[in-house]
Amino acid sequence: MALKGPSGRVVITGIGAITPLGNSVDQFWKRMLAGESGIGPITCMETEGYTTTIAAEVKDFDPTLYVDPKEARRLDRFISFACAATKMALDDANFPLEDEELKLDTGVMIGSGIGGLTLMTEQTKKLHLSGPSRVSPFLVPYMIPDMASGYTSIQFGLKGPNTCVVTACATGVNAIGDAYHIIKRGDATAMVAGGTEAPINPIGLAGFCAARAMTTNNEAGSKASRPFDANRDGFIMGEGTGVLILEDYEFAKARGAKIYAEIVGYGMSGDAYHITMPDPQGDGAYRSMKMAMEKAGIAPSDVDYINAHGTSTPYNDKFETIAIKRAFGEAAYSIPVSSTKSSIGHLLGAAGAVESVICLLAMRDGVVPPTINYETPDPECDLDYIPNESRKVDVAVSITNSFGFGEHNGKLVFRRED
């Protein structure tokens, strides 16, 4: 059944997500559109001494529903998340896993910005308490970021291109964009692509606290993440996974697959400015948006929705607003923009993948999610950020923005197939 030659077009036929708002796409989307928050006090670890004590945790996740119980005890959480979201996405796509020829031509590219940090933390503690002989032999394979792709490919018998992207918080978008190019150039018929992250652990939290990148407004709880609001003071760490099934267009049509949208543009750039702070003129973000739109062959006025990176940090939100204005000109003021990190926190390497899922659902349902906790306008952030309530919008073309430490910028353009 596998395609013998590429059509040059790539579509999305399935989606899966594990998020702080729910462990299914439907639950997650319903709660997001309702303006709910998945942010609250951290429950998975002690937080005494930390300047930030809130996060967006995935609750009630049972890995044994997706992997062997014995294996589930060994795996880091970021791998289990990836397997779960992949199973959802494959089921959603009604992907024919019984076709052995197709599995030879189906690859996996699920990235992670950090990888198995919790497993490393646990095993480092064991090393210091009990000595090197007590360290797990599974530490190295289940810690490295590429094992989300590797383990998932084994779980589902997918033998095509098997690789990984690590570009910090741009990982999810870069993984989807790079997988898109793999299909486009004919190296695979289908790809499982996305991002996964489980960074809420003692060293992960301590590191971001030390970097002074996160909010210290712990008393605000679910209201602490407030992208583009004048009183924002830092991001909220989150965890979860987003996975998309990408297929060659002609192959998907031939098998009668439902199609969420076509990927029509992918832009990448680097700021070459600072390891953590974006360029003050939004130059890299602007150039990657411009590239994505040029590749898509669309004008700024064609875009119906932008899912912003919108971290709720003073610098990111200001500079991203500047970049959007540079890329879209006057059209920037008429395009709805929202940051869904207000509801689910910053999922780091998984952010761009989950936000791609959000773009696809907005296109499917004709409704865009809000930026919650938007209360005090910032004169330097003066676009339409869809404050506090979701809005009905006919979304035919959407863009998602992602930026990452190390000056990585990634953009994807999706176009609905009507």
C-alpha positions in Angstrom: 0.0 0.0 0.0 3.0 2.3 0.4 3.4 5.1 -2.1 6.1 4.7 -4.7 6.7 8.4 -5.4 6.0 11.6 -3.5 3.3 14.1 -4.5 5.1 17.0 -3.0 2.2 17.8 -0.7 1.9 16.8 3.0 -1.2 16.6 5.1 -2.2 15.8 8.7 -4.5 12.9 9.2 -4.3 12.3 13.0 -3.6 14.1 16.2 -2.9 13.0 19.8 -2.2 15.0 23.0 -1.4 14.6 26.6 -1.7 17.9 28.4 -2.3 19.6 31.8 -5.9 20.1 30.7 -6.6 16.4 29.9 -5.3 13.1 28.7 -7.3 13.1 25.5 -7.7 15.5 22.7 -11.4 16.0 23.3 -11.1 16.7 27.0 -8.1 19.0 26.4 -9.9 21.0 23.7 -13.2 21.3 25.6 -11.5 22.7 28.7 -9.2 25.0 26.7 -12.2 26.6 24.9 -13.9 27.0 28.2 -11.0 29.1 29.4 -9.9 26.7 32.1 -6.4 26.4 33.5 -4.2 23.4 34.2 -1.8 25.4 36.4 -1.7 24.9 40.2 0.6 24.0 43.1 3.2 21.4 42.3 2.3 18.0 43.7 4.9 15.7 42.2 7.8 17.0 44.4 8.6 19.0 47.5 9.0 22.7 46.7 10.4 24.2 49.9 13.2 26.6 49.0 12.1 27.1 45.4 11.1 30.6 44.2 8.4 29.0 41.9 6.1 26.4 43.4 3.4 26.2 40.7 3.4 24.4 37.4 1.1 22.8 34.8 1.2 19.1 35.6 -0.4 16.2 33.7 -2.8 14.6 36.2 -4.1 11.0 36.4 -1.9 9.7 33.6 -1.6 5.9 33.6 1.3 4.7 31.4 0.3 1.1 31.7 -2.6 1.9 29.3 -0.1 2.4 26.6 3.1 0.4 27.5 3.8 -2.9 29.3 3.6 -2.4 33.0 7.1 -3.7 33.6 8.5 -1.3 31.0 6.4 1.6 32.4 8.3 1.4 35.7 11.6 1.9 33.8 10.6 4.5 31.3 11.0 8.2 31.9 7.7 10.0 31.8 8.5 11.9 28.5 8.7 8.5 26.7 5.4 7.2 28.1 3.7 10.5 27.1 5.0 10.1 23.6 3.7 6.5 23.3 0.3 7.5 24.5 -0.1 10.5 22.2 1.1 8.4 19.3 -1.4 5.7 19.9 -4.2 8.4 20.0 -2.9 9.9 16.8 -2.6 6.6 14.9 -6.1 5.7 16.0 -7.5 9.1 15.0 -5.9 8.7 11.6 -7.3 5.1 11.2 -3.7 4.4 10.2 -3.4 0.9 8.6 -0.7 -0.6 10.9 -1.5 -4.1 9.6 0.2 -3.0 6.3 3.8 -4.2 6.7 5.0 -2.5 3.5 3.6 0.8 4.8 5.4 0.4 8.1 8.7 0.1 6.3 7.9 3.6 4.8 6.6 5.3 7.9 9.0 7.1 10.2 9.1 8.8 13.6 10.4 12.2 14.6 9.3 13.1 18.2 11.6 15.6 19.7 12.3 16.6 23.3 14.1 19.7 24.6 15.3 18.1 27.8 14.7 14.3 27.6 14.8 12.1 30.7 15.7 14.6 33.4 13.6 12.9 36.0 15.2 9.5 35.4 18.6 11.2 35.6 17.8 12.9 38.8 16.6 9.7 40.4 19.6 7.7 39.3 22.0 10.4 40.3 20.5 10.2 43.8 20.9 6.5 43.8 24.5 6.8 42.7 25.3 9.0 45.7 23.4 7.0 48.2 24.3 3.4 47.1 27.2 3.6 44.7 27.6 3.0 40.9 26.6 -0.6 41.0 23.0 0.4 41.9 22.5 2.7 38.9 20.0 1.3 36.4 21.3 -0.1 33.1 18.3 1.7 31.5 19.5 5.1 32.6 21.3 6.0 29.4 18.9 4.6 26.8 15.8 6.0 28.6 17.4 9.4 29.4 18.5 10.5 26.0 16.0 12.7 24.1 15.9 10.6 21.0 14.3 7.7 22.8 10.8 9.1 22.5 11.2 8.5 18.8 13.2 5.3 19.2 10.8 3.6 21.7 7.7 4.7 19.8 9.0 3.3 16.6 9.6 0.0 18.4 6.2 0.0 20.0 4.4 0.4 16.7 6.8 -1.3 14.3 7.5 1.8 12.3 10.8 1.2 10.3 11.1 4.4 8.2 13.3 7.4 9.1 13.8 7.4 12.9 15.3 10.6 14.2 15.0 13.4 16.8 15.1 17.1 17.0 16.4 19.0 20.0 16.0 22.8 19.7 14.8 23.7 23.2 11.3 25.3 23.1 11.2 25.2 19.3 11.6 21.4 19.2 7.9 20.5 18.5 7.6 22.8 15.5 11.0 21.8 14.1 10.2 18.1 14.5 7.0 18.5 12.5 8.6 20.8 9.9 11.6 18.5 9.4 9.2 15.5 9.1 7.2 17.4 6.5 10.4 17.8 4.5 11.2 14.1 4.8 7.9 13.2 3.2 8.0 16.1 0.7 11.4 14.8 -0.7 10.2 11.2 -0.9 12.1 9.6 1.9 8.9 8.4 3.6 5.2 8.1 2.9 4.1 8.9 6.4 5.7 10.3 9.6 4.7 10.4 13.3 5.9 13.8 14.4 5.8 16.0 17.5 7.3 16.9 20.8 7.3 15.5 24.3 8.5 16.8 27.7 8.4 15.9 31.4 10.6 18.5 33.1 8.9 19.0 36.4 11.5 17.6 38.8 13.9 19.0 41.4 16.8 19.9 39.1 14.6 21.1 36.2 12.6 23.4 38.5 15.8 24.6 40.3 17.5 25.4 37.0 14.7 27.5 35.6 14.3 29.2 39.0 18.0 30.1 39.0 17.6 31.5 35.5 14.9 33.8 36.8 12.8 32.9 33.8 9.7 31.8 35.7 7.0 33.6 37.6 7.4 34.0 41.3 3.8 35.0 41.7 2.9 31.7 43.3 -0.1 33.1 45.2 -1.8 33.8 41.8 -1.9 30.1 41.1 -3.9 29.5 37.9 -3.8 33.2 37.1 0.0 33.5 37.1 0.5 32.8 33.4 -0.7 36.0 31.7 0.9 36.4 28.3 0.9 39.9 26.8 -0.6 41.3 30.0 1.2 44.3 31.5 1.7 42.5 34.8 3.3 39.3 33.4 6.5 38.3 35.3 7.6 34.9 33.9 6.5 31.6 32.4 5.0 28.6 34.1 6.6 25.2 33.4 4.4 22.6 32.0 4.6 19.0 30.7 2.9 16.9 28.1 3.0 15.8 24.4 1.6 16.6 21.1 1.8 14.1 18.1 0.7 14.5 14.5 0.4 11.9 11.8 1.8 13.4 8.5 1.1 11.7 5.2 1.8 12.2 1.5 -1.3 13.9 0.2 -2.0 11.4 -2.7 -1.5 8.5 -0.4 -3.9 9.9 2.2 -6.5 10.6 -0.4 -6.2 7.1 -1.9 -6.8 5.4 1.4 -9.7 7.7 2.2 -8.2 9.3 5.2 -9.8 12.4 6.8 -7.5 15.4 6.5 -7.3 18.1 9.1 -5.1 20.4 7.0 -2.1 20.6 4.7 1.3 21.9 5.8 2.1 24.6 3.3 4.9 26.5 4.9 7.8 26.0 7.3 10.2 28.7 8.3 13.4 28.5 10.4 16.0 31.1 11.6 18.4 32.0 14.3 18.8 35.3 16.1 22.6 35.0 16.8 22.0 37.4 19.6 22.0 35.8 23.1 21.6 32.3 24.4 18.3 33.0 26.2 17.0 36.5 25.3 15.4 37.1 21.9 16.6 39.8 19.5 15.0 43.1 20.7 13.7 43.8 17.2 12.3 40.3 16.8 14.5 39.8 13.8 14.8 36.1 13.8 11.1 35.6 14.6 10.2 38.0 11.8 12.4 36.3 9.2 11.1 32.8 10.0 7.5 34.0 9.8 8.3 35.7 6.5 10.0 32.6 5.2 7.0 30.4 6.2 4.5 32.6 4.4 6.7 32.9 1.3 7.0 29.1 1.2 3.3 28.8 1.6 2.6 31.3 -1.2 0.3 33.4 1.0 0.0 37.1 1.9 -0.3 38.4 5.5 -4.0 39.1 4.9 -4.6 35.4 4.1 -3.8 34.3 7.7 -6.8 33.9 10.0 -5.2 32.9 13.3 -1.7 33.0 14.9 -0.9 30.8 17.9 1.8 32.8 19.5 4.8 31.6 21.4 3.6 34.0 24.1 5.5 32.8 27.2 4.3 35.4 29.7 7.8 36.8 30.1 8.4 40.5 29.7 10.9 40.2 26.9 9.4 37.4 24.8 5.9 38.9 24.5 7.1 42.4 23.7 9.6 41.2 21.0 7.2 38.6 19.5 4.6 41.4 19.1 7.3 43.5 17.3 8.1 40.5 15.1 4.4 39.9 14.2 4.0 43.6 13.3 7.1 43.5 11.1 6.0 40.3 9.3 2.3 41.2 8.8 2.3 45.0 8.6 -1.1 46.6 9.0 -2.7 43.1 8.8 -1.3 42.3 12.2 -4.0 44.4 13.9 -6.8 42.4 12.3 -5.5 38.9 12.9 -6.6 37.1 16.1 -3.6 36.1 18.2 -3.6 33.9 21.3 -1.2 32.3 23.7 -2.5 29.1 25.0 0.4 28.9 27.4 -1.9 31.0 29.6 -3.9 27.8 30.1 -1.4 25.0 30.0 1.9 26.6 30.8 5.1 26.3 28.7 5.6 22.7 27.6 9.1 23.5 26.5 10.0 21.0 23.7 6.4 19.8 23.4 4.9 23.3 23.2 5.0 23.8 19.4 3.5 20.3 18.8 0.6 20.8 21.2 0.1 24.3 19.8 0.0 22.8 16.3 -2.8 20.5 17.5 -4.6 23.6 18.7 -4.3 25.3 15.3 -5.7 22.2 13.6 -8.7 22.0 16.0 -9.4 25.7 15.5 -9.5 25.2 11.8 -11.8 22.1 12.2 -14.2 23.8 14.6 -14.2 27.4 13.5 -13.3 28.6 17.0 -10.1 30.0 18.4 -9.0 29.6 22.1 -8.4 32.6 24.4 -5.5 34.1 26.1 -6.8 33.8 29.6 -5.7 36.1 32.5 -5.4 39.0 30.2 -6.5 41.9 32.4 -4.2 44.8 32.0 -3.2 45.8 28.5 0.4 46.6 27.8 0.9 49.5 25.5 3.8 47.7 23.9 1.7 44.6 23.2 -1.3 46.0 21.3 -2.6 43.3 19.0 -5.8 41.3 19.3 -4.9 38.6 21.8 -8.4 37.1 22.1 -8.8 38.1 25.8 -10.3 35.6 28.2 -13.0 34.0 26.0 -12.8 31.8 23.0 -14.1 33.3 19.7 -15.8 32.0 16.6 -13.5 32.5 13.7 -13.5 30.8 10.3 -9.9 29.7 10.2 -8.7 28.5 6.8 -5.0 29.4 7.3 -3.2 29.4 10.7 0.4 29.9 11.9 2.1 28.7 15.0 5.2 30.4 16.4 7.9 28.8 18.5 11.2 30.1 19.8 13.9 28.3 21.9 16.9 29.0 24.0 19.9 29.0 21.7 18.1 31.4 19.3 16.0 28.8 17.5 12.9 30.1 15.6 10.4 27.9 14.0 7.1 28.6 12.2 4.5 26.3 10.5 1.7 27.4 8.2 -1.4 25.1 8.0 -4.1 25.4 5.4 -7.5 23.8 5.7 -8.6 21.5 2.9 -12.2 22.5 2.2 
